[in-house]
Amino acid sequence: MKGASIVKRVLEEGRKKLYEDEALNLLRAYGLPVPAAGLAKSEDEALRIAGEVGYPVVLKIVSPDIIHKSDVGGVILGLEDPGSVREAYRRIIRSVGEKAPNARVVGVLVQHMVPQGLEVIIGATRDPVFDSVVMFGLGGVFVEVLRDVSFRVTPLTRSEALAMTREIKAHRLLEGYRNTPPRDREALAKIILGVAEIMDNVKEIREIDLNPVMSYTEGAVIADARILVAGRE
């Protein structure tokens, strides 16, 4: 089963959350669009990975003990060259050491920085009655402020996934509004279907949160991913 080995390792280690590189690899195994990335455990490794994934890059701390990376200086965006990557790696490790001295640091994720698009959220949760439920809505801060989302119980069809993109109040942003072009609904529907497939196949997964997913006139890319499993609290 795709992604089963990743989830098995997480459960064996007693974790309830996949590291971000693991989450990206699981999504990639299901053919979902994620940016190229790698986990670095040294400055030199960060430089090598940055060259492989392509500039600009984003650096993110990877730790089971840090929930909000930006609060501890654990995220640095828009790095354009090796010198800035080396300095950013040092800054992240130093900042995390000062602000979260007891946090276990697994490494630093080096990820290709995707272009800005319309931010949407695609997620799923394990419901005690309906089993897996998939969600779609506006992403970024808007999901918390506006609560403009659509839900479906899995399994899903393509037509149901497309319908979810039309059911939110802000659907006109996807259709094109004033000078903004329409977004690729088919690409969003494929991600929704992929998330539904993962939830149906890997029963140990408790929650998937893809926010933001960058929606473009052609295609879409998952910029950030959080996956929880039914491990020990």
Stockholm file with secondary structure:
# STOCKHOLM 1.0

chainA/1-233         MKGASIVKRVLEEGRKKLYEDEALNLLRAYGLPVPAAGLAKSEDEALRIAGEVGYPVVLKIVSPDIIHKSDVGGVILGLEDPGSVREAYRRIIRSVGEKAPNARVVGVLVQHMVPQGLEVIIGATRDPVFDSVVMFGLGGVFVEVLRDVSFRVTPLTRSEALAMTREIKAHRLLEGYRNTPPRDREALAKIILGVAEIMDNVKEIREIDLNPVMSYTEGAVIADARILVAGRE
#=GR chainA/1-233 SS CTTHHHHHHHHHTTCSBCCHHHHHHHHHHTTCCCCCEEEESSHHHHHHHHHHHCSSEEEEEECTTCSCGGGGTCEEEEECSHHHHHHHHHHHHHHHHHHCTTCCCCEEEEEECCCCCEEEEEEEEEETTTEEEEEEEECTTHHHHHCCEEEEESSCCHHHHHHHHHHSTTHHHHHCBTTBCCCCHHHHHHHHHHHHHHHHHCTTEEEEEEEEEEECSSCEEECCEEEEESCCC
#=GC SS_cons         CTTHHHHHHHHHTTCSBCCHHHHHHHHHHTTCCCCCEEEESSHHHHHHHHHHHCSSEEEEEECTTCSCGGGGTCEEEEECSHHHHHHHHHHHHHHHHHHCTTCCCCEEEEEECCCCCEEEEEEEEEETTTEEEEEEEECTTHHHHHCCEEEEESSCCHHHHHHHHHHSTTHHHHHCBTTBCCCCHHHHHHHHHHHHHHHHHCTTEEEEEEEEEEECSSCEEECCEEEEESCCC
//
